[in-house]
Amino acid sequence: MKKILIDINIILDVLNKREDHESAAKIFDLCERRKIKGYICSHEITTLSYFMGKYKYPRRKRELIITKLLDIFSIIPTTEKILKNALNSAIDDYEDAVIEASVRYEEVDCIVTRNIKDFNKGAIVCCNALEVLVFIEK
């Protein structure tokens, strides 16, 4: 079974129906139906909660969204080891380096993101939502 990590920008695409949200929604559906194994980093959940609060999502809606994400995706905990490994990453942005270190720890096949360039210096395969649908079919 393919293992993918969903970057927060893909989650926001689905929630806000941004560009290419249809492909992202298909990935969510595949994860929910257990056709692929989907992951989210633990720190992405708290960051998402912050953004939903900033954009005036009512508390109940935030809780429902987070509950749904926790039901669909496995959560990679942010551990001391992951944080230390991220410090040695070739990726400049520390948050992205933490994602890469998390993916390596969990042996995930691919990061699904809108910002592939953010992970260019890393060693993990990155795809946008449409590309990952093709990747999954292989």
C-alpha positions in Angstrom: 0.0 0.0 0.0 1.3 3.4 -0.9 2.0 5.8 2.0 1.7 9.5 1.5 2.0 12.6 3.7 -0.5 15.4 3.1 1.0 18.9 3.4 -1.1 21.5 5.1 -1.6 23.4 1.9 -3.4 20.4 0.4 -5.7 20.3 3.4 -6.4 24.0 2.9 -7.1 23.4 -0.8 -9.8 21.0 0.1 -11.3 23.1 2.9 -11.3 26.3 0.9 -12.0 24.8 -2.5 -8.8 26.3 -3.9 -7.1 25.5 -7.2 -7.0 21.8 -7.9 -9.1 20.9 -4.9 -10.8 18.2 -6.8 -7.6 16.1 -7.1 -6.9 16.7 -3.4 -10.4 15.6 -2.5 -9.8 12.4 -4.5 -6.7 11.7 -2.4 -8.7 12.3 0.8 -11.3 9.8 -0.5 -8.6 7.2 -1.3 -7.2 7.6 2.2 -10.7 7.4 3.8 -11.5 4.2 1.9 -8.0 2.8 2.9 -6.8 2.4 -0.7 -3.7 4.3 0.3 -2.3 5.1 3.7 -2.4 8.9 4.4 -0.4 10.7 7.0 -0.3 14.2 8.5 2.3 15.6 10.9 1.0 16.4 14.3 2.2 20.0 14.1 0.1 20.5 11.0 -3.1 19.9 13.0 -2.3 22.7 15.4 -1.3 25.0 12.5 -4.5 24.2 10.7 -6.5 25.0 13.8 -4.8 28.4 14.0 -5.6 29.2 10.3 -9.2 28.1 10.7 -9.5 30.4 13.8 -7.9 33.2 11.9 -10.4 32.8 9.0 -13.3 32.8 11.4 -14.3 29.2 11.2 -16.8 28.6 14.0 -15.4 26.5 16.8 -17.8 23.6 16.2 -16.8 23.5 12.5 -13.1 23.5 13.4 -13.7 20.6 15.8 -15.6 18.6 13.2 -12.9 19.1 10.6 -10.1 18.1 12.9 -12.0 15.1 14.1 -12.6 14.0 10.4 -8.9 14.5 9.6 -7.9 12.4 12.7 -10.3 9.7 11.5 -9.0 9.6 7.9 -5.2 10.1 8.4 -2.5 8.6 10.7 -0.7 11.2 12.6 3.1 11.3 12.7 4.1 12.6 16.1 6.7 15.3 16.3 9.4 13.8 18.5 12.7 15.1 19.7 14.6 12.8 17.3 12.6 14.1 14.4 13.2 17.7 15.4 17.0 17.1 15.8 17.1 15.3 12.4 15.4 18.2 10.8 18.2 20.5 11.9 20.6 18.5 9.6 18.3 18.7 6.6 19.4 20.4 3.4 15.9 22.0 3.3 16.2 25.6 4.4 12.8 26.1 6.0 12.7 24.3 9.4 9.0 23.5 9.3 9.5 21.8 5.9 12.6 20.0 7.2 10.5 18.7 10.1 8.0 17.3 7.6 10.8 15.7 5.6 12.3 14.2 8.8 8.8 12.9 9.8 8.4 11.3 6.4 11.7 9.6 6.6 11.0 8.3 10.1 7.6 6.8 9.0 9.0 5.6 5.6 6.4 7.4 3.6 6.6 7.1 -0.2 5.6 10.7 -1.2 4.8 14.2 0.1 1.7 15.7 -1.5 2.1 19.5 -1.6 1.5 22.6 -3.7 5.0 23.8 -2.9 7.2 21.2 -4.4 10.1 23.7 -4.6 10.1 23.9 -0.8 11.3 20.3 -0.7 13.7 20.4 -3.7 16.8 20.0 -1.5 15.3 17.1 0.3 15.6 13.4 -0.5 11.8 12.5 -0.5 9.6 12.3 -3.6 7.2 15.3 -3.8 4.1 15.6 -6.0 1.2 17.9 -6.4 -2.2 16.4 -5.9 -2.8 15.5 -9.6 0.7 14.0 -9.9 0.2 11.8 -6.8 -2.9 10.3 -8.3 -0.8 9.1 -11.2 1.9 8.0 -8.7 -0.6 5.9 -6.8 -1.7 4.1 -9.9 1.8 2.8 -10.6 
